[in-house]
Amino acid sequence: MLFKTLKKMVEKQGLTAELREKIDLLYSLGRLTEAEYLELVG
């Protein structure tokens, strides 16, 4: 569910610096898998 929400945000706003920081934080905390992380920032 978190991944889907982030995916929609990236699609609407683009990958802003602020959103990238949040995605990085969630990945470092283990809330996103490596595959999800790469799809969002790739």
N, C-alpha and C positions, 0 to 999 in steps of 0.2 A: 504494500500500500504506500509506504514512504517512497519507494522507487517510482511508482506511477505518478505521484504528486510532483516529485522533483523533475521527472521527464516532461510533464506538462508545463512546468515553470520554465524549463530550458527552451521548450518549443515556442512559448509565448514571448519571453523576454530576451532570449539568447543567454549565453553563458556569461553573466556579468561577474566582475571580480568578487562582489559580495556573495553571490550564489556559489561561485567556485570555492570560496572559503568554507561555506557551510557544507558543501558536498565533501570537501577534504576532511573536515572535522568528523562528519558522520562515517566516512570510510575508516578513519583512524580509530574510531570507537567501535568498529566492527558492526555498524548498523547497515552497511552496504557491502555486498560481495565485490570481489575484484572485477568480475564481469559487468556488474551493474555500474560500478565506478567508471570503468573504461567506456561504457556506452554513454554515460552522461557527459564526461569530459572529452571524449574522443572526437 
